[in-house]
Amino acid sequence: MTEAYSGFALCYDALMSEVDYEAWTEGLMDAAARHGARPRTIADLACGTGNITNALAERGFEVIGVDVSQPMLSIAQDKAYEAHLKVRYLLQDIVTLKLHRPVDLLTMINDGINYLEGEVQLKSAFEHMAGALMPGGLLLLEFSTSYKLEHVLGNTTIAESDEEISMIWENAYDPAARTQTMRLTFFLRDEDQPALYERFAETHVQHAHEVQTLENFASPWFELVESLDSETMKRLEPASERALMIFRRR
């Protein structure tokens, strides 16, 4: 997965520019607070370019950002530095996660779990996340639902373009494997030569996970305390496109 994020890292924030990360972070922390969370230390897993991570740091938490992509982490570190935020970023795979000491709260937002495949990877991830979290601490797990991967993205093609970046996003859903393969092609404008665009092409594979399956794999280490539609923060419905599962460390 590291290679899959090399070129994407340069384009990610431009493509996600309409996302209100401040409101998203506020909603996540409100959900955690409803279950008694009063964290001092937080680790944001699969943190990407640090949008949620840095928003947490702005709220005064002691935050660690973890990702498997060095290009993503480099951008995250640059943004934290420019904002005068003290954030520690670590290059690690969630499947083998190991922090220096357990934290009070773990977050994994925006599809990190969708990149994990099968029982072995999922169980290893939950076991290592449990080791990185204080007993009684919460894990906030937010991801694309199987409904979204199969019925919304499905076999569609998405194209977007503006002056700085153009994208072609081709989706192919495999119902037997329950995977969504995303073939992404980007054209990013050269800052030094505005008439030229650099082309990046990447393939990402996401796995459709059911809430019950994730709960079962997590159960040796975590208790599920709530499942929500993460876009509405209300009850998770069969046609919800995004889910938030809140677990408590046993």
Protein Blocks (a to p, Z undefined) as FASTA:
>chain_A
ZZmmmmmmmmmmmmmmmpcfklmmmmmmmmmmmnopacfbdcdehklnolmmmmmmmnop
acddddfbfklmmmmmmmmmmnopacddddddfklgccfbdcfbdcdeehllmmpgcjkl
mmmmmmmmmmmpcehiacddddddfklmmmmnmmaccddddfkbccdddddddfklopac
dddddddddfklmmbccddddddddddddfklmmmmmmmmpccfbdcdfklopacdfklc
bdcdddddZZ
